[in-house]
Amino acid sequence: MIRGRVKGRVWSSKHIETLPNGGLLEVETEGGGTLVAFDPLGCADGEAVLVTQGSVAAGYFTGTKAPVDALIIGSIDEEGG
């Protein structure tokens, strides 16, 4: 799993039909990298998240072959937040 923080949304008015409903978020990882992750949870800008990648991310979607390589699987609870 990758720990990161949501930096913003990625808007796409054109995409393939098998992309499920949900958001695409730009996530800055703890290592300083950036990735785009599919968000089925409805996370907000600035929120700390857990991301999984690869076949595990794509395997989350049953009944369809979703072209998803990074998936937000959790929102990290932070003290004082």
N, CA, C and O atoms as CSV, one atom per row, in Angstrom:
chain,resi,resn,atom,element,x,y,z
A,1,MET,N,N,0.840,-1.186,0.000
A,1,MET,CA,C,0.000,0.000,0.000
A,1,MET,C,C,0.879,1.241,0.000
A,1,MET,O,O,2.019,1.225,0.466
A,2,ILE,N,N,0.328,2.291,-0.524
A,2,ILE,CA,C,1.022,3.572,-0.616
A,2,ILE,C,C,0.244,4.584,0.215
A,2,ILE,O,O,-0.981,4.676,0.125
A,3,ARG,N,N,0.970,5.331,1.016
A,3,ARG,CA,C,0.346,6.392,1.805
A,3,ARG,C,C,0.555,7.707,1.066
A,3,ARG,O,O,1.648,7.982,0.573
A,4,GLY,N,N,-0.504,8.522,0.991
A,4,GLY,CA,C,-0.400,9.786,0.274
A,4,GLY,C,C,-1.438,10.783,0.735
A,4,GLY,O,O,-2.182,10.540,1.685
A,5,ARG,N,N,-1.477,11.920,0.039
A,5,ARG,CA,C,-2.422,12.976,0.355
A,5,ARG,C,C,-3.019,13.506,-0.943
A,5,ARG,O,O,-2.300,13.761,-1.909
A,6,VAL,N,N,-4.340,13.671,-0.958
A,6,VAL,CA,C,-5.043,14.156,-2.144
A,6,VAL,C,C,-4.652,15.609,-2.401
A,6,VAL,O,O,-4.768,16.467,-1.526
A,7,LYS,N,N,-4.185,15.864,-3.624
A,7,LYS,CA,C,-3.774,17.215,-4.019
A,7,LYS,C,C,-4.823,17.900,-4.890
A,7,LYS,O,O,-4.824,19.126,-4.997
A,8,GLY,N,N,-5.701,17.144,-5.504
A,8,GLY,CA,C,-6.721,17.751,-6.352
A,8,GLY,C,C,-7.406,16.715,-7.217
A,8,GLY,O,O,-7.091,15.526,-7.166
A,9,ARG,N,N,-8.347,17.190,-8.011
A,9,ARG,CA,C,-9.128,16.327,-8.888
A,9,ARG,C,C,-8.586,16.407,-10.315
A,9,ARG,O,O,-8.027,17.420,-10.735
A,10,VAL,N,N,-8.769,15.310,-11.039
A,10,VAL,CA,C,-8.431,15.247,-12.453
A,10,VAL,C,C,-9.747,15.110,-13.202
A,10,VAL,O,O,-10.501,14.164,-12.974
A,11,TRP,N,N,-10.023,16.053,-14.095
A,11,TRP,CA,C,-11.288,16.046,-14.835
A,11,TRP,C,C,-11.083,15.437,-16.202
A,11,TRP,O,O,-10.104,15.736,-16.886
A,12,SER,N,N,-12.013,14.576,-16.603
A,12,SER,CA,C,-11.935,13.921,-17.896
A,12,SER,C,C,-13.335,13.832,-18.492
A,12,SER,O,O,-14.149,13.021,-18.050
A,13,SER,N,N,-13.613,14.654,-19.484
A,13,SER,CA,C,-14.940,14.619,-20.101
A,13,SER,C,C,-15.043,13.489,-21.122
A,13,SER,O,O,-16.144,13.067,-21.473
A,14,LYS,N,N,-13.911,13.005,-21.592
A,14,LYS,CA,C,-13.882,11.888,-22.529
A,14,LYS,C,C,-13.076,10.763,-21.903
A,14,LYS,O,O,-11.934,10.962,-21.487
A,15,HIS,N,N,-13.681,9.568,-21.837
A,15,HIS,CA,C,-12.984,8.394,-21.321
A,15,HIS,C,C,-13.678,7.140,-21.844
A,15,HIS,O,O,-14.798,7.206,-22.350
A,16,ILE,N,N,-13.013,6.011,-21.720
A,16,ILE,CA,C,-13.587,4.769,-22.227
A,16,ILE,C,C,-14.785,4.348,-21.381
A,16,ILE,O,O,-14.881,4.701,-20.206
A,17,GLU,N,N,-15.683,3.602,-21.981
A,17,GLU,CA,C,-16.956,3.243,-21.346
A,17,GLU,C,C,-16.807,2.352,-20.122
A,17,GLU,O,O,-17.678,2.368,-19.252
A,18,THR,N,N,-15.740,1.580,-20.028
A,18,THR,CA,C,-15.604,0.653,-18.903
A,18,THR,C,C,-15.038,1.302,-17.642
A,18,THR,O,O,-14.892,0.635,-16.618
A,19,LEU,N,N,-14.719,2.588,-17.704
A,19,LEU,CA,C,-14.277,3.287,-16.500
A,19,LEU,C,C,-15.490,3.484,-15.600
A,19,LEU,O,O,-16.459,4.123,-16.012
A,20,PRO,N,N,-15.459,2.945,-14.372
A,20,PRO,CA,C,-16.624,3.041,-13.477
A,20,PRO,C,C,-16.895,4.478,-13.047
A,20,PRO,O,O,-16.058,5.362,-13.231
A,21,ASN,N,N,-18.061,4.695,-12.480
A,21,ASN,CA,C,-18.380,6.004,-11.919
A,21,ASN,C,C,-17.550,6.222,-10.665
A,21,ASN,O,O,-17.421,5.325,-9.832
A,22,GLY,N,N,-16.997,7.397,-10.537
A,22,GLY,CA,C,-16.154,7.736,-9.396
A,22,GLY,C,C,-15.224,8.849,-9.806
A,22,GLY,O,O,-15.253,9.306,-10.949
A,23,GLY,N,N,-14.405,9.282,-8.883
A,23,GLY,CA,C,-13.502,10.390,-9.155
A,23,GLY,C,C,-12.095,9.930,-9.476
A,23,GLY,O,O,-11.668,8.849,-9.071
A,24,LEU,N,N,-11.389,10.761,-10.202
A,24,LEU,CA,C,-9.963,10.575,-10.428
A,24,LEU,C,C,-9.262,11.672,-9.639
A,24,LEU,O,O,-9.509,12.858,-9.855
A,25,LEU,N,N,-8.382,11.265,-8.720
A,25,LEU,CA,C,-7.718,12.220,-7.849
A,25,LEU,C,C,-6.214,12.182,-8.047
A,25,LEU,O,O,-5.630,11.118,-8.254
A,26,GLU,N,N,-5.592,13.350,-7.982
A,26,GLU,CA,C,-4.141,13.437,-7.981
A,26,GLU,C,C,-3.684,13.264,-6.539
A,26,GLU,O,O,-4.138,13.979,-5.646
A,27,VAL,N,N,-2.784,12.309,-6.315
A,27,VAL,CA,C,-2.317,11.991,-4.969
A,27,VAL,C,C,-0.804,12.162,-4.918
A,27,VAL,O,O,-0.083,11.617,-5.753
A,28,GLU,N,N,-0.326,12.922,-3.932
A,28,GLU,CA,C,1.102,13.049,-3.689
A,28,GLU,C,C,1.495,11.993,-2.668
A,28,GLU,O,O,0.948,11.953,-1.566
A,29,THR,N,N,2.440,11.142,-3.033
A,29,THR,CA,C,2.852,10.055,-2.148
A,29,THR,C,C,3.860,10.555,-1.118
A,29,THR,O,O,4.459,11.618,-1.280
A,30,GLU,N,N,4.036,9.765,-0.050
A,30,GLU,CA,C,5.000,10.133,0.982
A,30,GLU,C,C,6.409,10.271,0.425
A,30,GLU,O,O,7.213,11.045,0.946
A,31,GLY,N,N,6.709,9.532,-0.619
A,31,GLY,CA,C,8.029,9.597,-1.241
A,31,GLY,C,C,8.220,10.810,-2.136
A,31,GLY,O,O,9.299,10.991,-2.701
A,32,GLY,N,N,7.194,11.645,-2.279
A,32,GLY,CA,C,7.297,12.850,-3.092
A,32,GLY,C,C,6.814,12.693,-4.516
A,32,GLY,O,O,6.803,13.664,-5.274
A,33,GLY,N,N,6.414,11.488,-4.899
A,33,GLY,CA,C,5.890,11.270,-6.244
A,33,GLY,C,C,4.422,11.650,-6.331
A,33,GLY,O,O,3.779,11.940,-5.322
A,34,THR,N,N,3.909,11.645,-7.534
A,34,THR,CA,C,2.509,11.957,-7.768
A,34,THR,C,C,1.903,10.873,-8.642
A,34,THR,O,O,2.543,10.382,-9.572
A,35,LEU,N,N,0.665,10.501,-8.338
A,35,LEU,CA,C,-0.048,9.537,-9.167
A,35,LEU,C,C,-1.511,9.939,-9.251
A,35,LEU,O,O,-2.003,10.733,-8.450
A,36,VAL,N,N,-2.196,9.373,-10.241
A,36,VAL,CA,C,-3.637,9.573,-10.384
A,36,VAL,C,C,-4.296,8.278,-9.935
A,36,VAL,O,O,-3.975,7.203,-10.441
A,37,ALA,N,N,-5.222,8.382,-8.981
A,37,ALA,CA,C,-5.880,7.206,-8.426
A,37,ALA,C,C,-7.386,7.328,-8.561
A,37,ALA,O,O,-7.944,8.420,-8.453
A,38,PHE,N,N,-8.038,6.203,-8.797
A,38,PHE,CA,C,-9.499,6.159,-8.844
A,38,PHE,C,C,-10.026,6.191,-7.416
A,38,PHE,O,O,-9.504,5.497,-6.543
A,39,ASP,N,N,-11.053,6.990,-7.177
A,39,ASP,CA,C,-11.588,7.183,-5.831
A,39,ASP,C,C,-13.050,6.779,-5.735
A,39,ASP,O,O,-13.920,7.541,-6.156
A,40,PRO,N,N,-13.349,5.591,-5.189
A,40,PRO,CA,C,-14.745,5.186,-4.991
A,40,PRO,C,C,-15.316,5.693,-3.660
A,40,PRO,O,O,-16.495,5.483,-3.378
A,41,LEU,N,N,-14.490,6.357,-2.841
A,41,LEU,CA,C,-14.908,6.752,-1.493
A,41,LEU,C,C,-15.410,8.186,-1.386
A,41,LEU,O,O,-16.130,8.511,-0.441
A,42,GLY,N,N,-15.053,9.040,-2.318
A,42,GLY,CA,C,-15.452,10.443,-2.233
A,42,GLY,C,C,-14.527,11.262,-1.346
A,42,GLY,O,O,-14.993,12.094,-0.567
A,43,CYS,N,N,-13.233,11.038,-1.454
A,43,CYS,CA,C,-12.250,11.748,-0.626
A,43,CYS,C,C,-12.135,13.215,-1.040
A,43,CYS,O,O,-12.443,13.582,-2.174
A,44,ALA,N,N,-11.684,14.044,-0.096
A,44,ALA,CA,C,-11.589,15.488,-0.313
A,44,ALA,C,C,-10.139,15.916,-0.503
A,44,ALA,O,O,-9.215,15.186,-0.142
A,45,ASP,N,N,-9.947,17.098,-1.068
A,45,ASP,CA,C,-8.616,17.672,-1.200
A,45,ASP,C,C,-7.966,17.765,0.179
A,45,ASP,O,O,-8.615,18.142,1.155
A,46,GLY,N,N,-6.688,17.420,0.251
A,46,GLY,CA,C,-5.950,17.483,1.501
A,46,GLY,C,C,-6.083,16.253,2.380
A,46,GLY,O,O,-5.378,16.136,3.382
A,47,GLU,N,N,-6.963,15.341,2.030
A,47,GLU,CA,C,-7.207,14.152,2.845
A,47,GLU,C,C,-6.069,13.140,2.694
A,47,GLU,O,O,-5.577,12.909,1.589
A,48,ALA,N,N,-5.658,12.542,3.808
A,48,ALA,CA,C,-4.646,11.492,3.796
A,48,ALA,C,C,-5.327,10.178,3.397
A,48,ALA,O,O,-6.390,9.835,3.915
A,49,VAL,N,N,-4.698,9.451,2.466
A,49,VAL,CA,C,-5.322,8.246,1.916
A,49,VAL,C,C,-4.325,7.101,1.797
A,49,VAL,O,O,-3.111,7.299,1.845
A,50,LEU,N,N,-4.876,5.887,1.640
A,50,LEU,CA,C,-4.107,4.696,1.313
A,50,LEU,C,C,-4.466,4.287,-0.108
A,50,LEU,O,O,-5.638,4.266,-0.482
A,51,VAL,N,N,-3.452,3.963,-0.890
A,51,VAL,CA,C,-3.641,3.623,-2.296
A,51,VAL,C,C,-3.016,2.251,-2.557
A,51,VAL,O,O,-1.945,1.939,-2.035
A,52,THR,N,N,-3.686,1.449,-3.358
A,52,THR,CA,C,-3.101,0.200,-3.843
A,52,THR,C,C,-2.996,0.300,-5.358
A,52,THR,O,O,-3.746,1.040,-5.994
A,53,GLN,N,N,-2.062,-0.449,-5.930
A,53,GLN,CA,C,-1.837,-0.371,-7.371
A,53,GLN,C,C,-1.826,-1.749,-8.013
A,53,GLN,O,O,-1.743,-2.773,-7.335
A,54,GLY,N,N,-1.911,-1.748,-9.321
A,54,GLY,CA,C,-1.764,-2.968,-10.109
A,54,GLY,C,C,-3.007,-3.832,-10.141
A,54,GLY,O,O,-4.131,-3.330,-10.116
A,55,SER,N,N,-2.792,-5.150,-10.197
A,55,SER,CA,C,-3.900,-6.093,-10.358
A,55,SER,C,C,-4.860,-6.058,-9.173
A,55,SER,O,O,-6.047,-6.337,-9.338
A,56,VAL,N,N,-4.371,-5.725,-7.992
A,56,VAL,CA,C,-5.247,-5.619,-6.822
A,56,VAL,C,C,-6.246,-4.483,-7.019
A,56,VAL,O,O,-7.422,-4.621,-6.682
A,57,ALA,N,N,-5.780,-3.369,-7.561
A,57,ALA,CA,C,-6.666,-2.228,-7.817
A,57,ALA,C,C,-7.727,-2.596,-8.849
A,57,ALA,O,O,-8.912,-2.336,-8.637
A,58,ALA,N,N,-7.319,-3.191,-9.951
A,58,ALA,CA,C,-8.259,-3.576,-11.003
A,58,ALA,C,C,-9.209,-4.664,-10.525
A,58,ALA,O,O,-10.367,-4.690,-10.943
A,59,GLY,N,N,-8.753,-5.559,-9.664
A,59,GLY,CA,C,-9.556,-6.667,-9.167
A,59,GLY,C,C,-10.680,-6.252,-8.238
A,59,GLY,O,O,-11.570,-7.055,-7.957
A,60,TYR,N,N,-10.663,-5.030,-7.757
A,60,TYR,CA,C,-11.722,-4.522,-6.882
A,60,TYR,C,C,-13.068,-4.505,-7.597
A,60,TYR,O,O,-14.111,-4.693,-6.970
A,61,PHE,N,N,-13.045,-4.283,-8.896
A,61,PHE,CA,C,-14.266,-4.129,-9.678
A,61,PHE,C,C,-14.736,-5.488,-10.177
A,61,PHE,O,O,-14.054,-6.130,-10.975
A,62,THR,N,N,-15.898,-5.925,-9.709
A,62,THR,CA,C,-16.444,-7.204,-10.137
A,62,THR,C,C,-17.434,-6.984,-11.271
A,62,THR,O,O,-18.139,-5.976,-11.305
A,63,GLY,N,N,-17.480,-7.919,-12.181
A,63,GLY,CA,C,-18.438,-7.838,-13.271
A,63,GLY,C,C,-17.996,-6.984,-14.438
A,63,GLY,O,O,-18.708,-6.901,-15.439
A,64,THR,N,N,-16.832,-6.341,-14.340
A,64,THR,CA,C,-16.334,-5.513,-15.428
A,64,THR,C,C,-14.811,-5.494,-15.382
A,64,THR,O,O,-14.209,-5.708,-14.330
A,65,LYS,N,N,-14.209,-5.241,-16.508
A,65,LYS,CA,C,-12.755,-5.079,-16.554
A,65,LYS,C,C,-12.464,-3.581,-16.549
A,65,LYS,O,O,-12.475,-2.928,-17.592
A,66,ALA,N,N,-12.207,-3.058,-15.367
A,66,ALA,CA,C,-11.964,-1.625,-15.232
A,66,ALA,C,C,-10.485,-1.319,-15.481
A,66,ALA,O,O,-9.612,-1.995,-14.936
A,67,PRO,N,N,-10.203,-0.313,-16.294
A,67,PRO,CA,C,-8.822,0.053,-16.587
A,67,PRO,C,C,-8.254,0.941,-15.469
A,67,PRO,O,O,-7.903,2.098,-15.703
A,68,VAL,N,N,-8.171,0.393,-14.276
A,68,VAL,CA,C,-7.717,1.151,-13.104
A,68,VAL,C,C,-6.422,0.540,-12.600
A,68,VAL,O,O,-6.358,-0.661,-12.338
A,69,ASP,N,N,-5.384,1.367,-12.464
A,69,ASP,CA,C,-4.087,0.902,-11.998
A,69,ASP,C,C,-3.763,1.391,-10.589
A,69,ASP,O,O,-2.854,0.861,-9.949
A,70,ALA,N,N,-4.487,2.386,-10.099
A,70,ALA,CA,C,-4.290,2.898,-8.741
A,70,ALA,C,C,-5.669,3.165,-8.144
A,70,ALA,O,O,-6.508,3.820,-8.762
A,71,LEU,N,N,-5.895,2.650,-6.933
A,71,LEU,CA,C,-7.211,2.726,-6.301
A,71,LEU,C,C,-7.073,3.196,-4.854
A,71,LEU,O,O,-6.283,2.641,-4.091
A,72,ILE,N,N,-7.834,4.206,-4.484
A,72,ILE,CA,C,-7.858,4.647,-3.091
A,72,ILE,C,C,-8.713,3.655,-2.320
A,72,ILE,O,O,-9.891,3.470,-2.626
A,73,ILE,N,N,-8.109,3.012,-1.308
A,73,ILE,CA,C,-8.805,1.973,-0.560
A,73,ILE,C,C,-9.130,2.403,0.867
A,73,ILE,O,O,-9.824,1.682,1.583
A,74,GLY,N,N,-8.642,3.562,1.289
A,74,GLY,CA,C,-8.939,4.000,2.641
A,74,GLY,C,C,-8.601,5.457,2.846
A,74,GLY,O,O,-7.738,6.021,2.173
A,75,SER,N,N,-9.302,6.053,3.793
A,75,SER,CA,C,-9.032,7.416,4.245
A,75,SER,C,C,-8.409,7.298,5.634
A,75,SER,O,O,-8.961,6.632,6.510
A,76,ILE,N,N,-7.276,7.936,5.832
A,76,ILE,CA,C,-6.553,7.833,7.091
A,76,ILE,C,C,-7.096,8.856,8.083
A,76,ILE,O,O,-7.109,10.055,7.807
A,77,ASP,N,N,-7.541,8.374,9.235
A,77,ASP,CA,C,-8.003,9.279,10.294
A,77,ASP,C,C,-6.790,9.937,10.937
A,77,ASP,O,O,-5.830,9.265,11.315
A,78,GLU,N,N,-6.847,11.255,11.053
A,78,GLU,CA,C,-5.747,12.002,11.642
A,78,GLU,C,C,-6.228,12.705,12.910
A,78,GLU,O,O,-7.335,13.242,12.943
A,79,GLU,N,N,-5.400,12.700,13.947
A,79,GLU,CA,C,-5.764,13.391,15.177
A,79,GLU,C,C,-5.812,14.896,14.927
A,79,GLU,O,O,-4.986,15.455,14.205
A,80,GLY,N,N,-6.795,15.525,15.542
A,80,GLY,CA,C,-6.931,16.976,15.426
A,80,GLY,C,C,-7.493,17.427,14.106
A,80,GLY,O,O,-7.526,18.626,13.829
A,81,GLY,N,N,-7.944,16.486,13.268
A,81,GLY,CA,C,-8.425,16.857,11.935
A,81,GLY,C,C,-9.891,16.895,11.817
A,81,GLY,O,O,-10.416,17.194,10.745
